[in-house]
């Protein structure tokens, strides 16, 4: 019975195909005319004003200085452990610069001395000159002007032996700066002594 009903419904049912339905044919519309451009019309780009960006120098935070100090210290310890002295001398120099930024001059002085000791052993005269000039600036901040001048004179002698004019000029500028600061500090001492004598 089921089979008969299925066969009957299949014979009676209409096809769902859309092709069998008679559709009305639509007329096609005419094509549009192609666009015509005239050469007399010129399009100029709009004027957009340039934005002026201002740069701001932000001071480094204590956290970033301490994080960088720990990273460089760890790298320096590793390089010294595995006897990579060339890289370790640069690490010590970087540590000393970080200590200078934090006004920790005694530690900066020690690391500059270590870096210059290693750079002299490795005959890295560029780094030795840089270390001696930075060490002189640290010593002048501490107040050891005589030792600072000795370091700068040694750096100038190394630079002149190699004929490095740029280094000689930089060392001479730092020598002048230290001489000026030395006499300025002497003048303030004498001024205070005069004020004390007046009282």
C-alpha positions as YAML, in Angstrom:
chain: A
units: angstrom
residues:
- id: 1
  name: UNK
  ca: [0.00, 0.00, 0.00]
- id: 2
  name: UNK
  ca: [2.76, 2.36, 0.82]
- id: 3
  name: UNK
  ca: [4.45, 1.73, -2.46]
- id: 4
  name: UNK
  ca: [1.31, 2.46, -4.42]
- id: 5
  name: UNK
  ca: [0.71, 5.73, -2.64]
- id: 6
  name: UNK
  ca: [4.29, 6.79, -3.18]
- id: 7
  name: UNK
  ca: [4.03, 6.01, -6.88]
- id: 8
  name: UNK
  ca: [0.74, 7.89, -7.17]
- id: 9
  name: UNK
  ca: [2.04, 11.02, -5.48]
- id: 10
  name: UNK
  ca: [5.15, 10.97, -7.62]
- id: 11
  name: UNK
  ca: [3.09, 10.80, -10.81]
- id: 12
  name: UNK
  ca: [0.73, 13.56, -9.77]
- id: 13
  name: UNK
  ca: [3.29, 15.94, -8.27]
- id: 14
  name: UNK
  ca: [4.53, 18.90, -10.23]
- id: 15
  name: UNK
  ca: [8.14, 19.52, -10.92]
- id: 16
  name: UNK
  ca: [9.76, 22.19, -8.82]
- id: 17
  name: UNK
  ca: [12.01, 23.26, -11.65]
- id: 18
  name: UNK
  ca: [11.68, 26.92, -12.59]
- id: 19
  name: UNK
  ca: [12.47, 26.20, -16.22]
- id: 20
  name: UNK
  ca: [9.06, 24.69, -16.85]
- id: 21
  name: UNK
  ca: [7.12, 27.74, -15.75]
- id: 22
  name: UNK
  ca: [6.39, 30.21, -18.54]
- id: 23
  name: UNK
  ca: [8.07, 33.51, -17.64]
- id: 24
  name: UNK
  ca: [7.50, 36.84, -19.23]
- id: 25
  name: UNK
  ca: [10.45, 38.02, -21.23]
- id: 26
  name: UNK
  ca: [11.86, 41.35, -20.15]
- id: 27
  name: UNK
  ca: [13.03, 43.92, -22.58]
- id: 28
  name: UNK
  ca: [16.66, 44.87, -22.43]
- id: 29
  name: UNK
  ca: [17.39, 48.49, -21.76]
- id: 30
  name: UNK
  ca: [19.76, 50.36, -24.07]
- id: 31
  name: UNK
  ca: [23.42, 50.65, -23.01]
- id: 32
  name: UNK
  ca: [24.61, 53.80, -21.30]
- id: 33
  name: UNK
  ca: [26.77, 56.19, -23.22]
- id: 34
  name: UNK
  ca: [30.47, 56.07, -22.34]
- id: 35
  name: UNK
  ca: [31.68, 58.89, -20.08]
- id: 36
  name: UNK
  ca: [33.44, 61.77, -21.74]
- id: 37
  name: UNK
  ca: [36.30, 63.56, -19.97]
- id: 38
  name: UNK
  ca: [37.29, 66.98, -21.10]
- id: 39
  name: UNK
  ca: [40.87, 68.11, -20.76]
- id: 40
  name: UNK
  ca: [39.82, 71.58, -19.59]
- id: 41
  name: UNK
  ca: [38.76, 70.28, -16.18]
- id: 42
  name: UNK
  ca: [41.72, 69.69, -13.89]
- id: 43
  name: UNK
  ca: [41.34, 68.30, -10.44]
- id: 44
  name: UNK
  ca: [43.72, 69.66, -7.85]
- id: 45
  name: UNK
  ca: [44.32, 67.74, -4.67]
- id: 46
  name: UNK
  ca: [43.00, 69.43, -1.58]
- id: 47
  name: UNK
  ca: [45.51, 71.25, 0.60]
- id: 48
  name: UNK
  ca: [45.95, 69.38, 3.87]
- id: 49
  name: UNK
  ca: [47.88, 71.33, 6.49]
- id: 50
  name: UNK
  ca: [50.91, 69.55, 7.91]
- id: 51
  name: UNK
  ca: [50.58, 68.67, 11.55]
- id: 52
  name: UNK
  ca: [53.44, 69.88, 13.70]
- id: 53
  name: UNK
  ca: [54.63, 67.24, 16.06]
- id: 54
  name: UNK
  ca: [56.43, 68.36, 19.16]
- id: 55
  name: UNK
  ca: [59.01, 66.09, 20.69]
- id: 56
  name: UNK
  ca: [59.19, 65.83, 24.42]
- id: 57
  name: UNK
  ca: [62.19, 64.49, 26.26]
- id: 58
  name: UNK
  ca: [60.99, 62.35, 29.09]
- id: 59
  name: UNK
  ca: [63.27, 61.53, 31.97]
- id: 60
  name: UNK
  ca: [63.92, 57.89, 32.55]
- id: 61
  name: UNK
  ca: [62.17, 56.47, 35.55]
- id: 62
  name: UNK
  ca: [63.98, 54.86, 38.44]
- id: 63
  name: UNK
  ca: [62.34, 51.55, 37.59]
- id: 64
  name: UNK
  ca: [63.64, 51.55, 34.01]
- id: 65
  name: UNK
  ca: [67.15, 52.46, 35.19]
- id: 66
  name: UNK
  ca: [67.13, 49.66, 37.77]
- id: 67
  name: UNK
  ca: [65.78, 47.15, 35.26]
- id: 68
  name: UNK
  ca: [68.44, 48.09, 32.74]
- id: 69
  name: UNK
  ca: [71.10, 47.95, 35.45]
- id: 70
  name: UNK
  ca: [70.07, 44.40, 36.40]
- id: 71
  name: UNK
  ca: [70.06, 43.31, 32.77]
- id: 72
  name: UNK
  ca: [73.50, 44.76, 32.02]
- id: 73
  name: UNK
  ca: [74.91, 43.42, 35.29]
- id: 74
  name: UNK
  ca: [73.67, 39.92, 34.49]
- id: 75
  name: UNK
  ca: [75.17, 40.12, 31.00]
- id: 76
  name: UNK
  ca: [78.49, 41.40, 32.37]
- id: 77
  name: UNK
  ca: [78.66, 38.60, 34.92]
- id: 78
  name: UNK
  ca: [78.00, 36.02, 32.23]
- id: 79
  name: UNK
  ca: [80.65, 37.50, 29.93]
- id: 80
  name: UNK
  ca: [83.23, 37.56, 32.71]
- id: 81
  name: UNK
  ca: [82.37, 33.99, 33.67]
- id: 82
  name: UNK
  ca: [82.91, 32.71, 30.14]
- id: 83
  name: UNK
  ca: [85.94, 35.00, 29.60]
- id: 84
  name: UNK
  ca: [84.36, 37.16, 26.89]
- id: 85
  name: UNK
  ca: [86.41, 40.13, 28.03]
- id: 86
  name: UNK
  ca: [85.86, 42.33, 24.97]
- id: 87
  name: UNK
  ca: [82.09, 42.39, 25.47]
- id: 88
  name: UNK
  ca: [82.46, 42.56, 29.26]
- id: 89
  name: UNK
  ca: [84.49, 45.77, 28.96]
- id: 90
  name: UNK
  ca: [81.62, 47.36, 27.03]
- id: 91
  name: UNK
  ca: [79.17, 46.04, 29.65]
- id: 92
  name: UNK
  ca: [81.18, 47.66, 32.43]
- id: 93
  name: UNK
  ca: [81.23, 50.92, 30.52]
- id: 94
  name: UNK
  ca: [77.46, 50.78, 30.07]
- id: 95
  name: UNK
  ca: [76.97, 50.06, 33.76]
- id: 96
  name: UNK
  ca: [79.11, 53.07, 34.64]
- id: 97
  name: UNK
  ca: [76.99, 55.30, 32.38]
- id: 98
  name: UNK
  ca: [73.84, 54.06, 34.10]
- id: 99
  name: UNK
  ca: [75.37, 54.86, 37.48]
- id: 100
  name: UNK
  ca: [76.28, 58.34, 36.23]
- id: 101
  name: UNK
  ca: [72.62, 58.92, 35.32]
- id: 102
  name: UNK
  ca: [71.68, 57.99, 38.88]
- id: 103
  name: UNK
  ca: [74.44, 60.21, 40.38]
- id: 104
  name: UNK
  ca: [76.13, 57.16, 41.90]
- id: 105
  name: UNK
  ca: [79.62, 58.41, 41.08]
- id: 106
  name: UNK
  ca: [81.74, 56.08, 43.21]
- id: 107
  name: UNK
  ca: [80.22, 53.01, 41.52]
- id: 108
  name: UNK
  ca: [80.52, 54.65, 38.10]
- id: 109
  name: UNK
  ca: [84.18, 55.38, 38.79]
- id: 110
  name: UNK
  ca: [84.86, 51.75, 39.75]
- id: 111
  name: UNK
  ca: [83.18, 50.35, 36.63]
- id: 112
  name: UNK
  ca: [84.98, 52.81, 34.34]
- id: 113
  name: UNK
  ca: [88.27, 51.69, 35.92]
- id: 114
  name: UNK
  ca: [87.38, 48.03, 35.34]
- id: 115
  name: UNK
  ca: [86.36, 48.71, 31.75]
- id: 116
  name: UNK
  ca: [89.52, 50.67, 30.99]
- id: 117
  name: UNK
  ca: [91.65, 47.90, 32.59]
- id: 118
  name: UNK
  ca: [90.06, 45.30, 30.28]
- id: 119
  name: UNK
  ca: [90.24, 47.55, 27.22]
- id: 120
  name: UNK
  ca: [93.96, 48.16, 27.80]
- id: 121
  name: UNK
  ca: [94.59, 44.42, 28.02]
- id: 122
  name: UNK
  ca: [92.72, 43.94, 24.73]
- id: 123
  name: UNK
  ca: [94.42, 46.97, 23.07]
- id: 124
  name: UNK
  ca: [91.03, 48.57, 22.39]
- id: 125
  name: UNK
  ca: [92.25, 52.17, 22.34]
- id: 126
  name: UNK
  ca: [88.91, 53.68, 21.27]
- id: 127
  name: UNK
  ca: [87.19, 52.29, 24.32]
- id: 128
  name: UNK
  ca: [90.14, 53.26, 26.51]
- id: 129
  name: UNK
  ca: [89.87, 56.89, 25.34]
- id: 130
  name: UNK
  ca: [86.12, 56.89, 25.91]
- id: 131
  name: UNK
  ca: [86.51, 55.36, 29.37]
- id: 132
  name: UNK
  ca: [89.24, 57.78, 30.39]
- id: 133
  name: UNK
  ca: [87.25, 60.81, 29.29]
- id: 134
  name: UNK
  ca: [84.10, 59.57, 31.07]
- id: 135
  name: UNK
  ca: [86.17, 58.69, 34.13]
- id: 136
  name: UNK
  ca: [87.55, 62.23, 34.14]
- id: 137
  name: UNK
  ca: [84.03, 63.64, 34.11]
- id: 138
  name: UNK
  ca: [83.09, 61.43, 37.06]
- id: 139
  name: UNK
  ca: [86.19, 62.51, 38.96]
- id: 140
  name: UNK
  ca: [85.40, 66.16, 38.26]
- id: 141
  name: UNK
  ca: [81.88, 65.65, 39.64]
- id: 142
  name: UNK
  ca: [83.41, 64.13, 42.76]
- id: 143
  name: UNK
  ca: [85.89, 67.00, 43.01]
- id: 144
  name: UNK
  ca: [89.17, 65.29, 41.99]
- id: 145
  name: UNK
  ca: [90.10, 67.85, 39.35]
- id: 146
  name: UNK
  ca: [93.82, 66.98, 39.27]
- id: 147
  name: UNK
  ca: [93.14, 63.28, 38.66]
- id: 148
  name: UNK
  ca: [90.52, 64.16, 36.06]
- id: 149
  name: UNK
  ca: [93.05, 66.28, 34.15]
- id: 150
  name: UNK
  ca: [95.60, 63.44, 34.31]
- id: 151
  name: UNK
  ca: [93.07, 61.02, 32.80]
- id: 152
  name: UNK
  ca: [92.20, 63.46, 30.03]
- id: 153
  name: UNK
  ca: [95.85, 64.12, 29.23]
- id: 154
  name: UNK
  ca: [96.42, 60.36, 28.98]
- id: 155
  name: UNK
  ca: [93.39, 60.03, 26.68]
- id: 156
  name: UNK
  ca: [94.70, 62.91, 24.53]
- id: 157
  name: UNK
  ca: [98.13, 61.23, 24.28]
- id: 158
  name: UNK
  ca: [96.56, 57.94, 23.13]
- id: 159
  name: UNK
  ca: [94.40, 59.75, 20.56]
- id: 160
  name: UNK
  ca: [97.32, 61.80, 19.24]
- id: 161
  name: UNK
  ca: [99.46, 58.64, 18.94]
- id: 162
  name: UNK
  ca: [96.84, 57.20, 16.58]
- id: 163
  name: UNK
  ca: [96.09, 60.50, 14.87]
- id: 164
  name: UNK
  ca: [92.40, 60.54, 15.80]
- id: 165
  name: UNK
  ca: [91.57, 64.22, 15.49]
- id: 166
  name: UNK
  ca: [87.93, 63.98, 16.53]
- id: 167
  name: UNK
  ca: [88.88, 62.29, 19.79]
- id: 168
  name: UNK
  ca: [91.58, 64.88, 20.41]
- id: 169
  name: UNK
  ca: [89.06, 67.70, 19.93]
- id: 170
  name: UNK
  ca: [86.53, 66.07, 22.28]
- id: 171
  name: UNK
  ca: [89.19, 65.51, 24.95]
- id: 172
  name: UNK
  ca: [90.34, 69.14, 24.63]
- id: 173
  name: UNK
  ca: [86.74, 70.33, 25.12]
- id: 174
  name: UNK
  ca: [86.42, 68.24, 28.26]
- id: 175
  name: UNK
  ca: [89.77, 69.54, 29.51]
- id: 176
  name: UNK
  ca: [88.52, 73.10, 29.10]
- id: 177
  name: UNK
  ca: [85.27, 72.21, 30.85]
- id: 178
  name: UNK
  ca: [87.13, 70.70, 33.80]
- id: 179
  name: UNK
  ca: [89.51, 73.67, 34.07]
- id: 180
  name: UNK
  ca: [86.54, 76.05, 34.03]
- id: 181
  name: UNK
  ca: [84.70, 74.05, 36.72]
- id: 182
  name: UNK
  ca: [87.85, 73.85, 38.83]
- id: 183
  name: UNK
  ca: [88.31, 77.61, 38.85]
- id: 184
  name: UNK
  ca: [84.59, 78.20, 39.35]
- id: 185
  name: UNK
  ca: [84.61, 75.99, 42.43]
- id: 186
  name: UNK
  ca: [87.70, 77.82, 43.74]
- id: 187
  name: UNK
  ca: [85.95, 81.16, 43.26]
- id: 188
  name: UNK
  ca: [82.91, 80.04, 45.27]
- id: 189
  name: UNK
  ca: [85.20, 78.84, 48.05]
- id: 190
  name: UNK
  ca: [86.96, 82.19, 48.21]
- id: 191
  name: UNK
  ca: [83.65, 84.03, 48.11]
- id: 192
  name: UNK
  ca: [82.36, 82.08, 51.07]
- id: 193
  name: UNK
  ca: [85.66, 82.68, 52.86]
- id: 194
  name: UNK
  ca: [85.24, 86.43, 52.30]
- id: 195
  name: UNK
  ca: [81.70, 86.31, 53.66]
- id: 196
  name: UNK
  ca: [82.94, 84.43, 56.71]
- id: 197
  name: UNK
  ca: [85.70, 87.01, 57.26]
- id: 198
  name: UNK
  ca: [83.13, 89.82, 57.14]
- id: 199
  name: UNK
  ca: [81.02, 88.19, 59.84]
...
